[in-house]
Amino acid sequence: MLLEFEIENYKSFKDRVKFSMIPAPKQKGLDYSILHKKIDKKEYKALSSAVVYGPNAAGKTNIIGAMQTLKNIVLRGNIRNTEPVHNPNAAEYALELIPNNTIEEKKNVYFSIKFIQKELVIKYSLLLDLGKFLEKNYDRNVIEEFLEVNEKTLFKRIKNVLTFDNQKIFEDYFIVGFKKDFKTLLPILQTSLKKDDLFLMNGFKTIVSSRLADIIFNYFTNYLNTVYRADTVYMAPVFSSKYVADSYINEAAARFGINSNKLIYVKNKKNENPPILCSVMPNKNIVPSEFFESFGTVRFVNLFPIVADTLKKGATLIIDEFDSSIHPSAIMNIIGIFHNDEVNINHAQLIFNTHNPLYLNNNLFRRDEIKFIDRNEETKYSRHYSLSDFGTKGTNARKGKDYMNNYFMDEYGAIRDIDFTDLFQKIVKEK
């Protein structure tokens, strides 16, 4: 369950911003599916959903990209570049793309994430010296690294100096050898620390607490699902036979409105390639679905397993342009499922970017669930805020107001007046 995510000097976000899934205070109405978790006698609350608005190139996708980049840094355990992968978020493996490209002086990059996993509240923070934009061969360094568990600091790493706090509180999580020989092993951990390695996934995991490291690793692997571009998603089952038909996908596709009898996945002749989604005709002929079904249907079929997996696990799905090419009624129904306490029993969360104003509805989203990303036209820096930040007294952001109309009237910002008239006039008149 995601609580907070912070970044600084990540692409268009020069200054520090906090993306919060903690409910704003004094929000009345729409108390649906506020996720509750009690840990150490303290109750934590989180929103079950969030929708993000903003003009093109404002930085909406950069929020998702930052989460995905931190995820991959943690999973590989270092801040070195990796081999390019087939992923539109190049900053995952080429970290020289992270720093803001307009800053002339070197500025550190900051990541911080706070989440609940396995009955623990975990906060992990990194301050990184990655050099300036496009400095590929820069000698990178982890400046600071912090791990807090249940609001208590476990370790601090500041300029490659390690300190541990609250050892007695966490000793049940420690490896036996570390618990017995803490004073002996601390200097060894200190000397073995590499400046471009994460302590969390290296010395901490092997010597201090493999149990805690595995909990964090599992969260980033299975419970923080980031989709940088929804139109690139292709989901297919793993199977050994020639073809397979998924009953849940077919039932969902039938309700969505497929044109064929049913959908099946046919094994590709080249085994290294994923199976092909195909449509079965009334005469039992088989046609690749991309040749027969609408683009929106194929997109929905590819996204459906991700949504189902998120709800089943109780994970957090952060996805860019989730609703593109899919009818708003289907998207609204999925949003409602995440808000439904009887269905969303595992505390799943849905966060997505959109340009569709239909979701600016005070009967669909709480004010603290409606987020904005705006960009300063002079500095080109992005900023983030929520509708709830406007307050209620004397504003057009209080419950009952027409959010969609007010957004287009530029009451909330994060919108750009675009006019191509004179440009097209020049084009059509040009000889």
C-alpha positions in Angstrom: 0.0 0.0 0.0 1.6 3.2 -1.2 1.6 6.1 1.2 4.0 8.7 -0.2 6.5 9.2 -3.0 9.0 12.1 -3.2 11.4 13.2 -5.9 13.8 16.1 -6.6 15.8 16.9 -9.7 14.1 14.2 -11.7 13.7 15.4 -15.3 11.2 18.3 -15.3 10.9 18.2 -11.5 13.7 20.4 -10.3 12.3 21.1 -6.8 11.2 18.5 -4.3 7.6 17.3 -4.7 5.6 14.9 -2.7 2.9 12.6 -4.4 0.8 11.6 -1.4 -1.8 8.9 -1.2 -2.6 9.8 2.4 -6.1 11.3 2.7 -6.1 15.1 3.2 -7.6 16.3 6.5 -11.2 17.5 6.8 -12.4 15.9 3.6 -16.2 15.3 3.8 -18.2 12.9 1.6 -17.1 10.0 -0.6 -15.6 8.1 2.3 -15.6 5.0 0.1 -12.7 2.6 0.3 -10.4 4.6 2.4 -7.8 1.9 3.1 -7.1 1.4 6.8 -4.2 -0.5 8.4 -3.4 -0.6 12.1 0.3 -1.1 12.9 1.8 -0.8 16.4 -1.4 0.7 17.7 -1.3 3.5 15.1 -3.9 3.6 12.3 -2.7 4.4 8.8 -5.0 5.5 6.0 -4.5 5.6 2.3 -6.5 6.6 -0.8 -7.6 3.7 -3.0 -7.2 5.8 -6.2 -5.9 9.0 -7.8 -6.3 10.6 -11.2 -3.7 13.0 -12.6 -4.4 15.9 -14.9 -2.2 18.3 -16.8 -1.3 19.5 -20.3 1.0 17.6 -22.7 4.6 17.8 -21.7 3.8 19.1 -18.2 5.5 16.1 -16.5 2.7 13.7 -15.7 4.5 10.7 -17.2 7.7 11.7 -15.3 6.0 10.9 -12.0 5.4 7.3 -13.2 8.9 7.2 -14.8 10.4 8.2 -11.5 8.6 5.5 -9.6 9.7 3.0 -12.2 13.3 4.2 -12.1 13.6 4.0 -8.4 12.0 0.5 -8.5 14.7 -0.7 -11.0 17.6 1.0 -9.1 16.5 -0.9 -5.9 16.0 -4.2 -7.7 19.5 -4.1 -9.2 21.1 -2.7 -6.1 23.3 0.0 -7.7 23.3 3.3 -9.6 25.3 2.0 -12.6 23.9 1.8 -16.1 22.5 -1.4 -17.4 22.1 -2.8 -20.9 19.3 -1.1 -22.8 15.9 -2.9 -22.6 12.8 -2.7 -24.7 11.2 -0.1 -22.4 10.2 3.5 -23.3 11.5 4.8 -20.0 15.2 5.0 -20.9 16.1 6.6 -17.5 15.7 3.1 -16.0 19.0 1.9 -17.5 20.6 5.2 -18.6 20.7 7.2 -15.3 22.4 10.2 -17.0 18.9 11.0 -18.3 17.6 11.7 -14.8 18.9 15.1 -13.8 17.1 18.2 -15.1 18.6 19.3 -18.4 18.4 23.0 -17.7 20.4 23.1 -14.5 23.9 24.4 -15.1 25.4 23.5 -11.8 25.4 19.9 -10.5 22.4 19.1 -8.3 21.8 15.8 -6.4 18.8 13.6 -7.2 16.4 12.6 -4.4 14.0 9.6 -4.2 11.9 8.6 -1.2 9.0 6.2 -0.9 6.8 5.2 2.0 4.6 2.1 1.9 3.1 -0.6 4.0 4.1 -4.2 3.4 3.9 -7.3 5.6 2.4 -5.3 8.6 5.4 -2.9 8.4 5.5 0.8 7.5 8.7 1.2 5.5 10.3 4.4 4.3 13.4 4.3 2.1 15.2 7.3 0.9 18.1 8.0 -1.5 20.2 11.1 -2.3 22.3 10.5 -5.3 25.1 12.3 -7.1 24.6 11.4 -10.7 26.3 14.4 -12.2 24.7 16.7 -14.7 22.3 15.8 -17.6 24.0 13.4 -20.1 27.2 12.9 -18.1 27.3 9.3 -18.9 30.8 8.5 -17.5 30.4 10.6 -14.3 31.7 9.0 -11.2 28.4 8.4 -9.4 28.0 8.3 -5.6 25.2 7.5 -3.1 25.4 10.6 -0.9 22.7 9.5 1.6 20.6 6.3 2.2 18.0 5.9 4.9 15.8 3.1 6.0 13.0 3.6 8.5 10.6 0.9 9.7 7.5 1.7 11.7 8.6 5.3 12.0 12.0 4.3 13.6 15.3 4.7 11.8 17.1 1.4 11.3 20.2 2.6 9.4 21.6 5.8 8.0 24.3 6.1 5.4 25.7 9.7 5.0 28.7 10.2 2.8 29.5 6.4 3.0 29.5 6.4 6.8 27.1 3.9 8.3 25.2 4.2 11.6 22.5 1.9 13.1 19.8 3.0 15.4 17.2 1.2 17.5 19.0 -2.2 17.3 17.0 -3.7 20.1 13.7 -2.8 18.4 14.7 -4.6 15.2 16.9 -7.5 16.5 14.2 -10.1 15.7 14.7 -9.2 12.0 18.5 -9.4 12.2 20.6 -12.3 11.0 21.9 -14.2 14.1 25.6 -13.5 13.4 25.0 -9.8 13.1 23.0 -9.6 16.3 25.8 -11.4 18.2 28.8 -9.6 16.6 27.4 -6.2 15.8 30.6 -4.3 16.9 32.8 -6.6 14.9 30.8 -6.6 11.7 30.0 -2.9 11.5 33.6 -2.0 10.5 33.5 -4.8 7.9 30.3 -3.4 6.5 31.8 0.1 6.4 34.9 -0.9 4.5 33.0 -3.1 2.0 30.6 -0.3 1.1 30.9 0.8 -2.5 29.9 4.3 -3.4 27.7 3.4 -6.3 26.1 0.4 -4.6 22.9 0.5 -2.5 23.7 -0.7 1.0 20.1 -2.0 1.3 20.5 -4.7 -1.4 24.1 -5.6 -0.7 25.7 -5.6 2.8 22.4 -5.1 4.6 20.8 -8.0 2.8 23.7 -10.4 3.2 24.9 -9.5 6.7 22.3 -7.5 8.6 18.7 -8.6 7.6 17.9 -10.7 4.6 14.3 -10.9 6.0 13.7 -7.1 5.8 15.6 -6.8 2.5 13.4 -9.5 1.0 10.2 -7.8 2.2 11.3 -4.6 0.4 12.5 -6.5 -2.7 9.2 -8.3 -2.9 7.2 -5.0 -2.6 9.1 -3.5 -5.6 8.9 -6.7 -7.6 5.2 -7.6 -7.1 3.3 -4.8 -5.4 4.5 -1.6 -7.1 3.3 -2.1 -10.7 4.3 0.8 -12.9 3.3 1.1 -16.6 5.1 3.9 -18.3 3.1 3.6 -21.5 -0.2 1.6 -21.4 -0.3 1.3 -25.2 2.9 -0.8 -25.2 1.4 -3.5 -22.8 1.0 -7.0 -24.2 -0.1 -9.7 -21.7 -0.1 -13.4 -22.6 -0.3 -16.5 -20.5 2.6 -19.0 -20.3 1.5 -22.5 -21.5 2.9 -25.6 -23.2 0.1 -26.6 -25.5 -0.7 -25.2 -28.9 -3.3 -22.7 -27.7 -5.1 -21.7 -24.5 -8.4 -19.8 -23.8 -8.7 -17.8 -20.6 -12.2 -17.9 -19.3 -12.0 -14.7 -17.2 -10.6 -12.7 -20.2 -13.3 -14.1 -22.5 -16.0 -13.2 -20.0 -14.6 -9.7 -19.6 -14.1 -9.3 -23.3 -17.7 -10.4 -24.0 -19.0 -7.7 -21.7 -16.7 -5.2 -23.3 -18.0 -6.1 -26.7 -15.8 -8.4 -28.9 -16.9 -9.1 -32.4 -15.7 -12.7 -32.5 -17.0 -15.8 -30.7 -14.1 -15.9 -28.3 -10.4 -15.1 -27.8 -7.6 -17.5 -27.6 -3.8 -17.3 -27.3 -2.0 -19.3 -30.0 1.5 -20.4 -29.5 4.0 -18.6 -31.8 6.0 -20.8 -34.1 9.1 -19.1 -32.8 9.0 -20.2 -29.1 11.0 -17.2 -27.9 8.1 -14.8 -28.9 5.0 -14.4 -26.9 1.8 -16.2 -27.9 -0.5 -14.4 -30.4 -4.0 -13.1 -29.3 -6.4 -14.5 -31.8 -10.2 -14.3 -32.5 -12.2 -17.4 -33.2 -14.9 -16.8 -35.9 -18.3 -18.5 -36.1 -17.0 -20.9 -38.7 -14.1 -21.7 -36.3 -11.5 -19.9 -38.4 -8.8 -18.1 -36.4 -7.7 -14.6 -37.1 -5.1 -12.5 -35.2 -7.2 -10.2 -33.0 -5.3 -7.1 -34.1 -6.7 -7.7 -37.7 -10.3 -8.1 -36.6 -11.0 -6.5 -33.2 -10.9 -2.8 -32.5 -7.8 -1.2 -31.1 -9.7 -0.4 -27.9 -10.8 -4.0 -27.4 -7.2 -5.3 -27.8 -5.9 -2.7 -25.4 -8.6 -3.7 -22.8 -7.8 -7.4 -23.1 -4.1 -6.6 -22.5 -4.8 -4.4 -19.5 -7.5 -6.6 -17.9 -5.0 -9.2 -16.4 -2.9 -6.4 -14.8 -6.0 -4.9 -13.1 -7.1 -8.3 -12.0 -3.6 -9.2 -10.6 -3.5 -5.8 -8.8 -6.8 -6.4 -7.1 -6.0 -10.0 -6.2 -2.6 -9.1 -4.7 -3.6 -5.8 -3.1 -0.9 -4.1 -5.2 -0.6 -0.5 -6.4 -1.0 0.0 -10.2 0.4 3.3 -11.5 -0.3 3.6 -15.2 0.0 6.2 -17.9 -2.9 6.9 -20.2 -4.9 4.1 -18.7 -8.1 5.1 -20.4 -6.8 5.8 -23.9 -9.0 4.1 -26.6 -11.3 2.6 -23.9 -14.8 3.9 -23.4 -15.2 6.0 -20.2 -18.0 3.7 -18.9 -15.6 0.8 -18.7 -13.0 2.9 -16.9 -15.6 4.3 -14.5 -16.6 0.8 -13.6 -13.0 -0.2 -12.9 -12.6 2.9 -10.8 -15.7 2.0 -8.9 -14.4 -1.5 -8.2 -11.3 0.0 -6.5 -13.7 2.1 -4.4 -15.8 -0.9 -3.5 -14.9 -2.3 -0.1 -16.6 -5.6 -0.9 -14.4 -6.2 -3.9 -11.2 -4.4 -3.1 -10.7 -6.5 0.0 -6.9 -6.6 -0.4 -6.2 -2.8 -0.3 -5.3 -2.4 -4.0 -4.7 1.1 -5.4 -5.2 2.6 -8.9 -3.3 5.7 -10.0 -3.5 6.9 -13.6 -2.8 9.9 -15.9 -5.5 11.1 -18.2 -6.7 14.0 -20.5 -10.4 13.0 -20.2 -12.3 15.6 -18.2 -15.2 13.2 -17.5 -13.5 11.9 -14.3 -13.5 15.5 -12.9 -16.6 14.5 -11.0 -17.2 15.0 -7.3 -19.3 11.9 -7.2 -16.5 9.8 -8.6 -13.3 11.1 -7.0 -12.6 12.8 -3.7 -10.9 16.2 -4.0 -7.6 14.7 -2.6 -7.7 12.0 -5.3 -7.7 14.6 -8.1 -4.1 15.5 -8.8 -2.5 18.1 -11.1 0.8 18.4 -12.8 1.6 21.9 -14.2 4.7 23.3 -15.8 6.1 26.8 -15.6 6.4 28.1 -19.2 9.5 30.2 -18.4 11.6 27.8 -16.3 10.1 24.6 -17.8 9.9 23.1 -14.2 7.0 21.0 -13.2 5.0 21.2 -10.0 2.4 18.9 -8.4 -0.6 19.7 -6.3 -4.1 18.3 -5.5 -7.5 19.8 -5.7 -7.8 19.6 -2.0 -4.8 22.0 -1.7 -7.2 24.8 -2.8 -9.2 24.6 0.4 -13.0 25.0 0.4 -14.0 28.4 1.8 -14.7 30.8 -1.0 -13.2 28.7 -3.8 -14.4 26.7 -6.8 -12.8 23.6 -5.4 -15.3 22.7 -2.7 -17.6 19.7 -3.0 -20.7 20.3 -5.1 -18.9 22.6 -7.6 -18.5 21.7 -11.3 -14.9 20.6 -11.3 -14.8 19.9 -15.1 -16.1 23.3 -16.0 -13.9 25.1 -13.5 -10.9 23.2 -14.9 -11.6 24.4 -18.4 -12.1 27.9 -17.0 -8.5 27.7 -15.7 -9.6 27.8 -12.1 -7.1 25.1 -11.1 -4.2 25.6 -13.5 -2.6 22.6 -15.2 -4.2 23.5 -18.5 -2.8 25.3 -21.6 -4.6 27.5 -24.1 -3.6 26.1 -27.5 -4.4 27.8 -30.8 -3.0 26.6 -34.1 -5.1 28.8 -36.3 -2.5 31.2 -37.6 0.0 28.3 -38.2 -2.5 26.5 -40.4 -3.4 29.7 -42.1 0.3 30.1 -43.1 0.5 26.5 -44.3 -2.6 26.6 -46.5 -1.7 29.9 -48.1 1.9 28.9 -48.8 2.6 28.3 -52.5 
